[in-house]
Amino acid sequence: MTGMLLLRGGLVLDPDPMRGFAAADVLIDGERVAAVGPGLTRPDGAEVRDLAGGLVMPGLINAHAHSPYLANISLVDEEPLELWSLANGAGRGAAPTELGLWARLSAAEMLLGGVTSVVDMVRLETAAADEGLDAIAEGYVEAGIRAAIAPVVADLRLEDTIPLATSGNPIPIARLEDQLELVGRFHARWHGRAGRIAAQVGPSGPQRCSDPLYAGCVALARRLGTRLHTHALETAPQREQAQRRWGRPMLEHLAELDLLGSETVLAHLVWPTPGEIELVARAGAMVVHNPASNRALGSGRMPLPELLRAGARVALGTDAASCNDGLSMFEAMKWAAILHRPFTPDWHDWPHPTRMLQLATAGGAAALGRDDLGVVAPGRLADLVVLDRDDLAFVPPNDLARQTVMRGHPGLVRDVLVGGQTVVRDRRLVTLDVPALVEQARTVAQRDPNPSGSDQRSRPEIEEMLLRPWGGQRPRDASGGEEPQRRQPP
Ligand SMILES: [Zn+2]
């Protein structure tokens, strides 16, 4: 793909981020790192790039996102997930060109923010779903970002499960085989393409998936040798729903479906019981922590210290841009570092900020199912980010790794390489014409002032469900004017 490139005179993050940065050169041969160390000799013909003290770290990995929802940024009112979902059909029926546009813009924002890989769960409800997925994958290839795309499959309607089966109606199972075939076709067309694209299997979440669908997804992921990526226990109603539907905690049920193996990645896990925390750690499934999204939607707090203490494998993500409202992995790292402190009385259990770097790199690599990403080391893929050490975030330079998390922001990112290819140079994305994409996005927005695809028919029923813990009244009315404490996970 490329020749040899010697990154000279930088400080490189140790494979164990807790050891921090140390002076070293990085030699890249093609798409991989060939050598890391001080004073490397320049091989004949190798290009040399002087980093002048810049910080080299592995590319950040956004382990949970939904690119089509970029369309809805700052368009949806502040509401809990169950109501937010009614107004967030963005992309499901969008034309392929529009989906490609949001993928390119998402990739641009992420690459300029030091993100070199993304897991994109894409839910399309259109006859042109194949073409829509193609447009997204083409957008990522053009941008030069590494992407695992999980076409979302679901066979239950949210309103049939989330109002907690109050109606008692049987749950319809529809188009299961068709949906799995769509995933199989996407995998056949794209898995491994351009060395950048992977296909994953993406059952939406237990609130939208039947047991047969989950069983089909597990079988498909194993047959294809790819990850299975699904939402789980994002909100308190989902925990209640699981108890009512199966008479036991959600993860106990998913474990019985053989869904907690090492190929499974669970997004959110905000409401596990202590037993479920032990279960997921023991079974080996990964968890993606999306702290900003969980706070923005009022979903709660994933018990990160408890999961880490139990030995669970954890990655970080932003979730959809429209429930965050952004795609900054620097934000995700800082949120994850400090969010848990008020809920963790023993401060010795507070996650160390520098450890968030590991979750956002090596943790993300595991969510992608790749053991050749996530650290700067010989033999690994050269997905690298160069940060500007002269930025005020690193002044004074007391602990550069910790400052990357606690004072980090996308503006630190000077250069980005994916598979040895320079995609950002001196803060400019060289792969895409960003001003032209911005202009296209403005045109799309003008054409469709309300791209949310909103269907509000279930709103009264869902509002009633959300207010049930407060006797059906708005909490302010129920408590005489004082704001009640939100329920927190144990
Ligand atoms: Zn999500």
Boltz pocket constraint, residues with backbone or C-beta under 6 A from the ligand:
constraints:
  - pocket:
      binder: B
      contacts: [[A, 64], [A, 65], [A, 66], [A, 121], [A, 231], [A, 267], [A, 319], [A, 320]]
      max_distance: 6.0
